[in-house]
Amino acid sequence: SEDVLSKDAGECAICLEELQQGDTIARLPCLCIYHKGQVFLRMHLNCIDEWFEVNRSCPEHPSD
């Protein structure tokens, strides 16, 4: 599901950029979070969408 991050939450395991308060994120059923539709230095970070183009599981829980 898509959500807005309410507080800083470390780094995105896909792009390694910081997940910051106010970022638009995707929250997976396993509760892991990733960038969804963020703009960082004029580059769009749709980390989870791009990941799911080639993978069908959570980057941090591939066996789930």
Distance bins in CASP14 RR format, pairs under 12 A and 6 or more apart:
PFRMAT RR
TARGET T0000
AUTHOR 0000-0000-0000
RMODE 2
METHOD distances of the structure
MODEL  1
1 24 0 0 0 0 0 1 0 0 0 0 0
1 25 0 0 0 0 1 0 0 0 0 0 0
1 26 1 0 0 1 0 0 0 0 0 0 0
1 27 1 0 1 0 0 0 0 0 0 0 0
1 28 0 0 0 0 1 0 0 0 0 0 0
1 29 0 0 0 0 1 0 0 0 0 0 0
1 31 0 0 0 0 0 1 0 0 0 0 0
1 33 0 0 0 0 0 1 0 0 0 0 0
1 34 0 0 0 0 0 1 0 0 0 0 0
1 36 0 0 0 0 1 0 0 0 0 0 0
1 48 0 0 0 0 0 1 0 0 0 0 0
2 23 0 0 0 0 0 1 0 0 0 0 0
2 24 1 0 0 1 0 0 0 0 0 0 0
2 25 1 0 0 1 0 0 0 0 0 0 0
2 26 1 0 1 0 0 0 0 0 0 0 0
2 27 1 0 0 1 0 0 0 0 0 0 0
2 28 0 0 0 0 0 1 0 0 0 0 0
2 33 0 0 0 0 0 1 0 0 0 0 0
2 34 0 0 0 0 0 1 0 0 0 0 0
2 35 0 0 0 0 0 1 0 0 0 0 0
2 36 1 0 1 0 0 0 0 0 0 0 0
2 37 0 0 0 0 1 0 0 0 0 0 0
2 38 0 0 0 0 0 1 0 0 0 0 0
2 46 0 0 0 0 0 1 0 0 0 0 0
2 48 0 0 0 0 1 0 0 0 0 0 0
2 49 0 0 0 0 0 1 0 0 0 0 0
3 9 0 0 0 0 0 1 0 0 0 0 0
3 19 0 0 0 0 0 1 0 0 0 0 0
3 22 0 0 0 0 1 0 0 0 0 0 0
3 23 0 0 0 0 1 0 0 0 0 0 0
3 24 1 0 0 1 0 0 0 0 0 0 0
3 25 1 0 1 0 0 0 0 0 0 0 0
3 26 1 0 0 1 0 0 0 0 0 0 0
3 27 1 0 1 0 0 0 0 0 0 0 0
3 28 0 0 0 0 0 1 0 0 0 0 0
3 31 0 0 0 0 0 1 0 0 0 0 0
3 33 1 0 0 1 0 0 0 0 0 0 0
3 34 0 0 0 0 0 1 0 0 0 0 0
3 35 0 0 0 0 0 1 0 0 0 0 0
3 36 0 0 0 0 1 0 0 0 0 0 0
3 37 0 0 0 0 0 1 0 0 0 0 0
3 48 0 0 0 0 0 1 0 0 0 0 0
4 19 0 0 0 0 0 1 0 0 0 0 0
4 20 0 0 0 0 0 1 0 0 0 0 0
4 21 0 0 0 0 1 0 0 0 0 0 0
4 22 1 0 1 0 0 0 0 0 0 0 0
4 23 1 0 0 1 0 0 0 0 0 0 0
4 24 1 0 1 0 0 0 0 0 0 0 0
4 25 1 0 0 1 0 0 0 0 0 0 0
4 26 0 0 0 0 0 1 0 0 0 0 0
4 27 0 0 0 0 0 1 0 0 0 0 0
4 33 0 0 0 0 0 1 0 0 0 0 0
4 35 0 0 0 0 0 1 0 0 0 0 0
4 36 0 0 0 0 1 0 0 0 0 0 0
4 37 0 0 0 0 0 1 0 0 0 0 0
4 38 0 0 0 0 0 1 0 0 0 0 0
5 12 0 0 0 0 0 1 0 0 0 0 0
5 18 0 0 0 0 0 1 0 0 0 0 0
5 19 1 0 1 0 0 0 0 0 0 0 0
5 20 1 0 0 1 0 0 0 0 0 0 0
5 21 1 0 1 0 0 0 0 0 0 0 0
5 22 1 0 1 0 0 0 0 0 0 0 0
5 23 1 0 1 0 0 0 0 0 0 0 0
5 24 1 0 0 1 0 0 0 0 0 0 0
5 25 1 0 1 0 0 0 0 0 0 0 0
5 26 0 0 0 0 0 1 0 0 0 0 0
5 27 0 0 0 0 1 0 0 0 0 0 0
5 33 1 0 0 1 0 0 0 0 0 0 0
5 34 0 0 0 0 0 1 0 0 0 0 0
5 35 0 0 0 0 1 0 0 0 0 0 0
5 36 0 0 0 0 0 1 0 0 0 0 0
5 38 0 0 0 0 1 0 0 0 0 0 0
6 19 0 0 0 0 0 1 0 0 0 0 0
6 20 0 0 0 0 0 1 0 0 0 0 0
6 21 1 0 0 1 0 0 0 0 0 0 0
6 22 1 0 0 1 0 0 0 0 0 0 0
6 23 0 0 0 0 0 1 0 0 0 0 0
6 25 0 0 0 0 1 0 0 0 0 0 0
6 27 0 0 0 0 0 1 0 0 0 0 0
6 33 0 0 0 0 0 1 0 0 0 0 0
7 18 0 0 0 0 0 1 0 0 0 0 0
7 19 0 0 0 0 1 0 0 0 0 0 0
7 20 0 0 0 0 1 0 0 0 0 0 0
7 21 1 0 1 0 0 0 0 0 0 0 0
7 22 0 0 0 0 1 0 0 0 0 0 0
7 23 0 0 0 0 0 1 0 0 0 0 0
7 25 0 0 0 0 0 1 0 0 0 0 0
7 33 0 0 0 0 0 1 0 0 0 0 0
8 17 0 0 0 0 0 1 0 0 0 0 0
8 18 1 0 0 1 0 0 0 0 0 0 0
8 19 1 0 0 1 0 0 0 0 0 0 0
8 20 1 0 1 0 0 0 0 0 0 0 0
8 21 1 0 1 0 0 0 0 0 0 0 0
8 22 0 0 0 0 1 0 0 0 0 0 0
8 23 0 0 0 0 1 0 0 0 0 0 0
8 25 0 0 0 0 0 1 0 0 0 0 0
8 33 0 0 0 0 0 1 0 0 0 0 0
9 17 0 0 0 0 0 1 0 0 0 0 0
9 18 0 0 0 0 1 0 0 0 0 0 0
9 19 1 0 1 0 0 0 0 0 0 0 0
9 20 0 0 0 0 1 0 0 0 0 0 0
9 21 0 0 0 0 1 0 0 0 0 0 0
9 22 0 0 0 0 0 1 0 0 0 0 0
9 23 0 0 0 0 1 0 0 0 0 0 0
9 25 0 0 0 0 1 0 0 0 0 0 0
9 27 0 0 0 0 0 1 0 0 0 0 0
9 31 0 0 0 0 0 1 0 0 0 0 0
9 32 0 0 0 0 0 1 0 0 0 0 0
9 33 1 0 0 1 0 0 0 0 0 0 0
9 34 0 0 0 0 0 1 0 0 0 0 0
9 35 0 0 0 0 0 1 0 0 0 0 0
10 16 0 0 0 0 0 1 0 0 0 0 0
10 17 0 0 0 0 1 0 0 0 0 0 0
10 18 1 0 1 0 0 0 0 0 0 0 0
10 19 1 0 1 0 0 0 0 0 0 0 0
10 20 0 0 0 0 1 0 0 0 0 0 0
10 21 0 0 0 0 0 1 0 0 0 0 0
10 23 0 0 0 0 0 1 0 0 0 0 0
10 25 0 0 0 0 0 1 0 0 0 0 0
10 32 0 0 0 0 0 1 0 0 0 0 0
10 33 0 0 0 0 1 0 0 0 0 0 0
10 34 0 0 0 0 0 1 0 0 0 0 0
10 35 0 0 0 0 0 1 0 0 0 0 0
11 17 1 0 0 1 0 0 0 0 0 0 0
11 18 1 0 1 0 0 0 0 0 0 0 0
11 19 1 0 0 1 0 0 0 0 0 0 0
11 20 0 0 0 0 0 1 0 0 0 0 0
11 23 0 0 0 0 0 1 0 0 0 0 0
11 33 0 0 0 0 0 1 0 0 0 0 0
11 34 0 0 0 0 0 1 0 0 0 0 0
11 35 0 0 0 0 0 1 0 0 0 0 0
11 45 0 0 0 0 0 1 0 0 0 0 0
11 47 0 0 0 0 0 1 0 0 0 0 0
11 60 0 0 0 0 0 1 0 0 0 0 0
12 18 1 0 0 1 0 0 0 0 0 0 0
12 19 1 0 1 0 0 0 0 0 0 0 0
12 20 0 0 0 0 0 1 0 0 0 0 0
12 23 0 0 0 0 1 0 0 0 0 0 0
12 24 0 0 0 0 0 1 0 0 0 0 0
12 25 0 0 0 0 1 0 0 0 0 0 0
12 26 0 0 0 0 0 1 0 0 0 0 0
12 32 0 0 0 0 1 0 0 0 0 0 0
12 33 1 0 0 1 0 0 0 0 0 0 0
12 34 1 0 1 0 0 0 0 0 0 0 0
12 35 1 0 1 0 0 0 0 0 0 0 0
12 36 0 0 0 0 0 1 0 0 0 0 0
12 37 0 0 0 0 0 1 0 0 0 0 0
12 38 0 0 0 0 1 0 0 0 0 0 0
12 40 0 0 0 0 1 0 0 0 0 0 0
12 45 1 0 0 1 0 0 0 0 0 0 0
12 46 0 0 0 0 0 1 0 0 0 0 0
12 47 1 0 1 0 0 0 0 0 0 0 0
12 48 0 0 0 0 1 0 0 0 0 0 0
12 50 0 0 0 0 0 1 0 0 0 0 0
12 51 0 0 0 0 0 1 0 0 0 0 0
12 59 0 0 0 0 1 0 0 0 0 0 0
12 60 0 0 0 0 0 1 0 0 0 0 0
13 19 0 0 0 0 1 0 0 0 0 0 0
13 28 0 0 0 0 0 1 0 0 0 0 0
13 30 0 0 0 0 0 1 0 0 0 0 0
13 32 1 0 0 1 0 0 0 0 0 0 0
13 33 0 0 0 0 1 0 0 0 0 0 0
13 34 1 0 0 1 0 0 0 0 0 0 0
13 35 0 0 0 0 0 1 0 0 0 0 0
13 47 0 0 0 0 1 0 0 0 0 0 0
13 48 0 0 0 0 0 1 0 0 0 0 0
13 51 0 0 0 0 1 0 0 0 0 0 0
13 58 0 0 0 0 1 0 0 0 0 0 0
13 59 1 0 1 0 0 0 0 0 0 0 0
13 60 1 0 1 0 0 0 0 0 0 0 0
13 61 0 0 0 0 0 1 0 0 0 0 0
13 62 0 0 0 0 0 1 0 0 0 0 0
14 25 0 0 0 0 0 1 0 0 0 0 0
14 26 0 0 0 0 0 1 0 0 0 0 0
14 28 0 0 0 0 0 1 0 0 0 0 0
14 32 0 0 0 0 0 1 0 0 0 0 0
14 33 0 0 0 0 0 1 0 0 0 0 0
14 34 1 0 1 0 0 0 0 0 0 0 0
14 35 1 0 0 1 0 0 0 0 0 0 0
14 36 0 0 0 0 0 1 0 0 0 0 0
14 38 0 0 0 0 0 1 0 0 0 0 0
14 45 0 0 0 0 1 0 0 0 0 0 0
14 46 0 0 0 0 1 0 0 0 0 0 0
14 47 1 1 0 0 0 0 0 0 0 0 0
14 48 1 0 0 1 0 0 0 0 0 0 0
14 49 0 0 0 0 0 1 0 0 0 0 0
14 50 1 0 0 1 0 0 0 0 0 0 0
14 51 1 0 1 0 0 0 0 0 0 0 0
14 52 0 0 0 0 0 1 0 0 0 0 0
14 53 0 0 0 0 0 1 0 0 0 0 0
14 54 0 0 0 0 0 1 0 0 0 0 0
14 55 0 0 0 0 1 0 0 0 0 0 0
14 58 0 0 0 0 0 1 0 0 0 0 0
14 59 1 0 1 0 0 0 0 0 0 0 0
14 60 0 0 0 0 1 0 0 0 0 0 0
15 23 0 0 0 0 0 1 0 0 0 0 0
15 34 0 0 0 0 1 0 0 0 0 0 0
15 35 1 0 0 1 0 0 0 0 0 0 0
15 36 0 0 0 0 0 1 0 0 0 0 0
15 37 0 0 0 0 0 1 0 0 0 0 0
15 38 0 0 0 0 1 0 0 0 0 0 0
15 40 0 0 0 0 1 0 0 0 0 0 0
15 41 0 0 0 0 0 1 0 0 0 0 0
15 43 0 0 0 0 1 0 0 0 0 0 0
15 44 0 0 0 0 0 1 0 0 0 0 0
15 45 1 0 1 0 0 0 0 0 0 0 0
15 46 0 0 0 0 1 0 0 0 0 0 0
15 47 1 0 1 0 0 0 0 0 0 0 0
15 48 0 0 0 0 0 1 0 0 0 0 0
15 49 0 0 0 0 0 1 0 0 0 0 0
15 50 0 0 0 0 1 0 0 0 0 0 0
15 51 0 0 0 0 1 0 0 0 0 0 0
15 59 0 0 0 0 0 1 0 0 0 0 0
16 34 0 0 0 0 0 1 0 0 0 0 0
16 35 0 0 0 0 0 1 0 0 0 0 0
16 40 0 0 0 0 0 1 0 0 0 0 0
16 45 0 0 0 0 0 1 0 0 0 0 0
16 47 0 0 0 0 1 0 0 0 0 0 0
16 59 0 0 0 0 0 1 0 0 0 0 0
17 23 0 0 0 0 1 0 0 0 0 0 0
17 25 0 0 0 0 0 1 0 0 0 0 0
17 34 0 0 0 0 0 1 0 0 0 0 0
17 35 1 0 0 1 0 0 0 0 0 0 0
17 38 0 0 0 0 1 0 0 0 0 0 0
17 39 0 0 0 0 0 1 0 0 0 0 0
17 40 1 0 1 0 0 0 0 0 0 0 0
17 41 0 0 0 0 1 0 0 0 0 0 0
17 43 0 0 0 0 1 0 0 0 0 0 0
17 44 0 0 0 0 0 1 0 0 0 0 0
17 45 1 0 0 1 0 0 0 0 0 0 0
17 47 0 0 0 0 1 0 0 0 0 0 0
18 25 0 0 0 0 0 1 0 0 0 0 0
18 35 0 0 0 0 1 0 0 0 0 0 0
18 38 0 0 0 0 0 1 0 0 0 0 0
18 40 0 0 0 0 1 0 0 0 0 0 0
18 45 0 0 0 0 0 1 0 0 0 0 0
19 25 1 0 0 1 0 0 0 0 0 0 0
19 26 0 0 0 0 0 1 0 0 0 0 0
19 27 0 0 0 0 0 1 0 0 0 0 0
19 32 0 0 0 0 0 1 0 0 0 0 0
19 33 1 0 0 1 0 0 0 0 0 0 0
19 34 1 0 0 1 0 0 0 0 0 0 0
19 35 1 0 0 1 0 0 0 0 0 0 0
19 36 0 0 0 0 0 1 0 0 0 0 0
19 38 0 0 0 0 1 0 0 0 0 0 0
19 40 0 0 0 0 0 1 0 0 0 0 0
19 45 0 0 0 0 0 1 0 0 0 0 0
19 47 0 0 0 0 1 0 0 0 0 0 0
19 48 0 0 0 0 0 1 0 0 0 0 0
20 33 0 0 0 0 0 1 0 0 0 0 0
20 35 0 0 0 0 1 0 0 0 0 0 0
20 38 0 0 0 0 1 0 0 0 0 0 0
20 40 0 0 0 0 1 0 0 0 0 0 0
20 45 0 0 0 0 0 1 0 0 0 0 0
22 33 0 0 0 0 0 1 0 0 0 0 0
22 35 0 0 0 0 0 1 0 0 0 0 0
22 36 0 0 0 0 0 1 0 0 0 0 0
22 37 0 0 0 0 0 1 0 0 0 0 0
22 38 0 0 0 0 1 0 0 0 0 0 0
23 33 0 0 0 0 1 0 0 0 0 0 0
23 34 0 0 0 0 1 0 0 0 0 0 0
23 35 1 0 0 1 0 0 0 0 0 0 0
23 36 0 0 0 0 1 0 0 0 0 0 0
23 37 0 0 0 0 1 0 0 0 0 0 0
23 38 1 0 1 0 0 0 0 0 0 0 0
23 39 0 0 0 0 0 1 0 0 0 0 0
23 40 0 0 0 0 1 0 0 0 0 0 0
23 45 0 0 0 0 1 0 0 0 0 0 0
23 47 0 0 0 0 0 1 0 0 0 0 0
24 33 0 0 0 0 0 1 0 0 0 0 0
24 34 0 0 0 0 0 1 0 0 0 0 0
24 35 1 0 0 1 0 0 0 0 0 0 0
24 36 1 0 1 0 0 0 0 0 0 0 0
24 37 1 0 1 0 0 0 0 0 0 0 0
24 38 1 0 1 0 0 0 0 0 0 0 0
24 39 0 0 0 0 1 0 0 0 0 0 0
24 40 0 0 0 0 0 1 0 0 0 0 0
24 44 0 0 0 0 0 1 0 0 0 0 0
24 45 0 0 0 0 1 0 0 0 0 0 0
24 46 0 0 0 0 1 0 0 0 0 0 0
24 47 0 0 0 0 0 1 0 0 0 0 0
24 48 0 0 0 0 0 1 0 0 0 0 0
24 49 0 0 0 0 0 1 0 0 0 0 0
25 31 0 0 0 0 0 1 0 0 0 0 0
25 32 0 0 0 0 1 0 0 0 0 0 0
25 33 1 0 1 0 0 0 0 0 0 0 0
25 34 1 0 0 1 0 0 0 0 0 0 0
25 35 1 0 0 1 0 0 0 0 0 0 0
25 36 1 0 1 0 0 0 0 0 0 0 0
25 37 0 0 0 0 1 0 0 0 0 0 0
25 38 0 0 0 0 1 0 0 0 0 0 0
25 45 0 0 0 0 0 1 0 0 0 0 0
25 46 0 0 0 0 0 1 0 0 0 0 0
25 47 0 0 0 0 1 0 0 0 0 0 0
25 48 0 0 0 0 1 0 0 0 0 0 0
25 49 0 0 0 0 0 1 0 0 0 0 0
26 32 0 0 0 0 1 0 0 0 0 0 0
26 33 1 0 0 1 0 0 0 0 0 0 0
26 34 1 0 1 0 0 0 0 0 0 0 0
26 35 1 0 0 1 0 0 0 0 0 0 0
26 36 1 0 1 0 0 0 0 0 0 0 0
26 37 0 0 0 0 1 0 0 0 0 0 0
26 38 0 0 0 0 0 1 0 0 0 0 0
26 45 0 0 0 0 0 1 0 0 0 0 0
26 46 0 0 0 0 1 0 0 0 0 0 0
26 47 0 0 0 0 1 0 0 0 0 0 0
26 48 1 0 1 0 0 0 0 0 0 0 0
26 49 1 0 0 1 0 0 0 0 0 0 0
26 50 0 0 0 0 0 1 0 0 0 0 0
26 51 0 0 0 0 1 0 0 0 0 0 0
26 52 0 0 0 0 1 0 0 0 0 0 0
26 58 0 0 0 0 0 1 0 0 0 0 0
26 59 0 0 0 0 0 1 0 0 0 0 0
27 33 1 0 1 0 0 0 0 0 0 0 0
27 34 0 0 0 0 1 0 0 0 0 0 0
27 35 0 0 0 0 0 1 0 0 0 0 0
27 36 0 0 0 0 1 0 0 0 0 0 0
27 48 0 0 0 0 1 0 0 0 0 0 0
27 58 0 0 0 0 0 1 0 0 0 0 0
28 34 1 0 0 1 0 0 0 0 0 0 0
28 36 0 0 0 0 0 1 0 0 0 0 0
28 47 0 0 0 0 0 1 0 0 0 0 0
28 48 1 0 0 1 0 0 0 0 0 0 0
28 51 0 0 0 0 0 1 0 0 0 0 0
28 52 0 0 0 0 1 0 0 0 0 0 0
28 55 0 0 0 0 0 1 0 0 0 0 0
28 56 0 0 0 0 0 1 0 0 0 0 0
28 57 0 0 0 0 1 0 0 0 0 0 0
28 58 1 0 1 0 0 0 0 0 0 0 0
28 59 0 0 0 0 1 0 0 0 0 0 0
28 60 0 0 0 0 1 0 0 0 0 0 0
28 61 0 0 0 0 1 0 0 0 0 0 0
28 64 0 0 0 0 1 0 0 0 0 0 0
29 57 0 0 0 0 0 1 0 0 0 0 0
29 58 0 0 0 0 1 0 0 0 0 0 0
29 61 0 0 0 0 1 0 0 0 0 0 0
29 64 0 0 0 0 1 0 0 0 0 0 0
30 57 0 0 0 0 1 0 0 0 0 0 0
30 58 1 0 1 0 0 0 0 0 0 0 0
30 59 0 0 0 0 0 1 0 0 0 0 0
30 60 1 0 0 1 0 0 0 0 0 0 0
30 61 1 0 1 0 0 0 0 0 0 0 0
30 62 0 0 0 0 0 1 0 0 0 0 0
30 63 0 0 0 0 0 1 0 0 0 0 0
30 64 1 0 1 0 0 0 0 0 0 0 0
31 58 0 0 0 0 1 0 0 0 0 0 0
31 60 0 0 0 0 0 1 0 0 0 0 0
31 61 0 0 0 0 1 0 0 0 0 0 0
31 64 0 0 0 0 0 1 0 0 0 0 0
32 47 0 0 0 0 0 1 0 0 0 0 0
32 48 0 0 0 0 1 0 0 0 0 0 0
32 51 0 0 0 0 0 1 0 0 0 0 0
32 57 0 0 0 0 0 1 0 0 0 0 0
32 58 1 0 1 0 0 0 0 0 0 0 0
32 59 1 0 0 1 0 0 0 0 0 0 0
32 60 1 0 1 0 0 0 0 0 0 0 0
32 61 1 0 0 1 0 0 0 0 0 0 0
32 62 0 0 0 0 0 1 0 0 0 0 0
32 64 0 0 0 0 1 0 0 0 0 0 0
33 47 0 0 0 0 1 0 0 0 0 0 0
33 48 0 0 0 0 1 0 0 0 0 0 0
33 58 0 0 0 0 0 1 0 0 0 0 0
33 59 0 0 0 0 0 1 0 0 0 0 0
33 60 0 0 0 0 0 1 0 0 0 0 0
34 45 0 0 0 0 1 0 0 0 0 0 0
34 46 0 0 0 0 1 0 0 0 0 0 0
34 47 1 0 1 0 0 0 0 0 0 0 0
34 48 1 0 1 0 0 0 0 0 0 0 0
34 49 0 0 0 0 1 0 0 0 0 0 0
34 50 0 0 0 0 1 0 0 0 0 0 0
34 51 1 0 0 1 0 0 0 0 0 0 0
34 52 0 0 0 0 1 0 0 0 0 0 0
34 55 0 0 0 0 0 1 0 0 0 0 0
34 58 0 0 0 0 1 0 0 0 0 0 0
34 59 1 0 0 1 0 0 0 0 0 0 0
34 60 0 0 0 0 1 0 0 0 0 0 0
35 43 0 0 0 0 0 1 0 0 0 0 0
35 44 0 0 0 0 1 0 0 0 0 0 0
35 45 1 0 1 0 0 0 0 0 0 0 0
35 46 1 0 0 1 0 0 0 0 0 0 0
35 47 1 0 1 0 0 0 0 0 0 0 0
35 48 1 0 0 1 0 0 0 0 0 0 0
35 49 0 0 0 0 1 0 0 0 0 0 0
35 50 0 0 0 0 1 0 0 0 0 0 0
35 51 0 0 0 0 0 1 0 0 0 0 0
35 59 0 0 0 0 0 1 0 0 0 0 0
36 44 0 0 0 0 0 1 0 0 0 0 0
36 45 0 0 0 0 1 0 0 0 0 0 0
36 46 1 0 0 1 0 0 0 0 0 0 0
36 47 1 0 0 1 0 0 0 0 0 0 0
36 48 1 0 1 0 0 0 0 0 0 0 0
36 49 1 0 0 1 0 0 0 0 0 0 0
36 50 0 0 0 0 0 1 0 0 0 0 0
36 51 0 0 0 0 0 1 0 0 0 0 0
36 52 0 0 0 0 0 1 0 0 0 0 0
37 43 0 0 0 0 0 1 0 0 0 0 0
37 44 1 0 1 0 0 0 0 0 0 0 0
37 45 1 0 0 1 0 0 0 0 0 0 0
37 46 1 0 1 0 0 0 0 0 0 0 0
37 47 0 0 0 0 1 0 0 0 0 0 0
37 48 0 0 0 0 1 0 0 0 0 0 0
37 49 1 0 0 1 0 0 0 0 0 0 0
37 50 0 0 0 0 0 1 0 0 0 0 0
38 44 1 0 0 1 0 0 0 0 0 0 0
38 45 1 0 1 0 0 0 0 0 0 0 0
38 46 1 0 0 1 0 0 0 0 0 0 0
38 47 0 0 0 0 1 0 0 0 0 0 0
38 48 0 0 0 0 0 1 0 0 0 0 0
38 49 0 0 0 0 0 1 0 0 0 0 0
39 45 1 0 0 1 0 0 0 0 0 0 0
39 46 0 0 0 0 0 1 0 0 0 0 0
40 46 0 0 0 0 0 1 0 0 0 0 0
40 47 0 0 0 0 0 1 0 0 0 0 0
43 50 0 0 0 0 0 1 0 0 0 0 0
44 50 0 0 0 0 1 0 0 0 0 0 0
45 51 0 0 0 0 0 1 0 0 0 0 0
46 52 0 0 0 0 1 0 0 0 0 0 0
46 53 0 0 0 0 1 0 0 0 0 0 0
47 53 0 0 0 0 0 1 0 0 0 0 0
47 55 0 0 0 0 0 1 0 0 0 0 0
47 59 0 0 0 0 1 0 0 0 0 0 0
48 54 0 0 0 0 0 1 0 0 0 0 0
48 55 0 0 0 0 1 0 0 0 0 0 0
48 56 0 0 0 0 0 1 0 0 0 0 0
48 57 0 0 0 0 0 1 0 0 0 0 0
48 58 0 0 0 0 1 0 0 0 0 0 0
48 59 0 0 0 0 1 0 0 0 0 0 0
48 60 0 0 0 0 0 1 0 0 0 0 0
49 55 0 0 0 0 0 1 0 0 0 0 0
50 59 0 0 0 0 0 1 0 0 0 0 0
51 57 0 0 0 0 1 0 0 0 0 0 0
51 58 0 0 0 0 1 0 0 0 0 0 0
51 59 1 0 0 1 0 0 0 0 0 0 0
51 60 0 0 0 0 0 1 0 0 0 0 0
51 62 0 0 0 0 0 1 0 0 0 0 0
52 58 0 0 0 0 1 0 0 0 0 0 0
52 59 0 0 0 0 1 0 0 0 0 0 0
55 61 0 0 0 0 0 1 0 0 0 0 0
55 62 1 0 0 1 0 0 0 0 0 0 0
56 62 0 0 0 0 1 0 0 0 0 0 0
56 63 0 0 0 0 0 1 0 0 0 0 0
56 64 0 0 0 0 0 1 0 0 0 0 0
57 63 1 0 0 1 0 0 0 0 0 0 0
57 64 1 0 0 1 0 0 0 0 0 0 0
58 64 1 0 1 0 0 0 0 0 0 0 0
END
